[in-house]
Amino acid sequence: MIDPFGRMITVMRISVTDRCNYRCVYCMPESGVSYIPHESILRYEEIRDVVIAAVAAGITRFRLTGGEPLVRPGLTNLVTLIRDVSGVEEIALTTNGSLLAPMAIPLKQAGVDRANISLDTLNPARFRDITRGGDVRDVLRGIDAALEADMTPVKLNIVVFPGESDRDAREVEAFAAARGCFSRRIQKMDLQAGDFAVVEHSDRRNCRVCNRLRLTSNGWVRSCLMDDTMFSVRTLGAAEAIHRAIVSKPEYGKGTSIIGMNFIGG
């Protein structure tokens, strides 16, 4: 399906949870966030039904995000449900990698094609500060597991901070090259100001070619990361919510009231 500005919408990012085991400084405010009640989170069968409606609208590529998607129990069951939908061409995973090591092979067997893993620095102290408590060794084990499971291409996302040295990014890029991974620098964004993240080495780095919708973990379809317009799949039904999101997709985003990426889906 084509939006009002001639963009063919073919991708849906699915947030399976707003929970995360990290509190990254660019994702959540230091004061923390209020989580969506568990009873409001979409069941896996509901997500499968959204995927069926999305495929009917021409969307064939799906990315599972969070929060951190791997903190939700039984994620392989969701992957199996999505993979069984006729017309699904790709299932990708965006993760912080810390819980991936024991799950990579089961997820691959269930149907995950490839993985994007966040890694902003190799420095243990710096990593701990950015994630507010994380251990970089967990992520490195997750990267190895993704490569072993053939979740390729494995892409490492590096958030860079304006005005700071790019030493961390350069070290991660060298590590990625040595391990056979791709790496991408992503500028730290300001959701409320409408400053979106420019992604290097990507042909999807600006609003003009945006081809995606987002499904929040509590069932709202958003047409733009930087716009608060959204439609409930529970109230309208999945097909109508997707249709309305596409026909109301703005030419470009101007900002959102959301203060944490965990609500929208990374």
C-alpha positions, 0 to 999 in steps of 0.5 A: 500500500502506498502512502499519500507521498508515494512511499510504498509501506513494506516494513513493520517494527513490532514492539513486543514489550516496553520492558528492558533490562538496561536503562540506557541514557539515550533511551530512558530518563534517569528518573525511570518510566512508568511501564504499560500494565501487563494486561494491556500488552498484546498477546502473541496471537494478537500480534500474529493477527496484526501481521496477517492484516499487514501482509494483506496491506503489502507489508512483508518485512517485520522487525521485533523490538522492545524495550528489549524483546528478549526479556519477554518469555516465549519469544520463539513462540511468537517468531514461529507464529509470524513465520507461519503467516503466508507472505512474510518474507523476513523476520529481523530482531533488534536487541541489546544482545545481553540475553542473546547467547542462549537464545540465538540458535532457538530463535534462528530455528524458529525463523529469525533471519538476522539481528541488529545488536546495540553496542556503543562502546567496548570499554567496560566502564563506559558501557556500564555508564551508558546502560546504567549497569550493563556488562559488555561481556554479555553483549559480546557473547550475544554477538558471537552466538548470533554469528554462530546461529547465522543470524546474518548479516549481524549489524552493530548499532553504535549510538554516538553522542554529539560533541564527544570523541568518536573513539568508542565508535571507531573501536566498535567499527574495528571490532565489527570488521574483524568479526565479519559484522556490519556497523552503523553509527546512529546519532543520538536523537531527541524525540520531542524536538523531532531530531531523528537519528541519522543512520550511516550506510543506510538508504532509509535514513530520511523521511523522504524514503521512510517505508515503515509502520510501528506497532506498540506493545499495547496495540497502537499502530504508529505511522511515524516515530516523530508523530503522535498519530496512532490507531488502536488495533483492538478498537478498530481492528488490525486491518483498519488501524493499519489502513488509517496509519498509512493514509495519515502518514506525515511527510516528515515527523515534527516531534512526539510527546513520548519521552522513552523509546521503549514505548514506541519500539527501538 
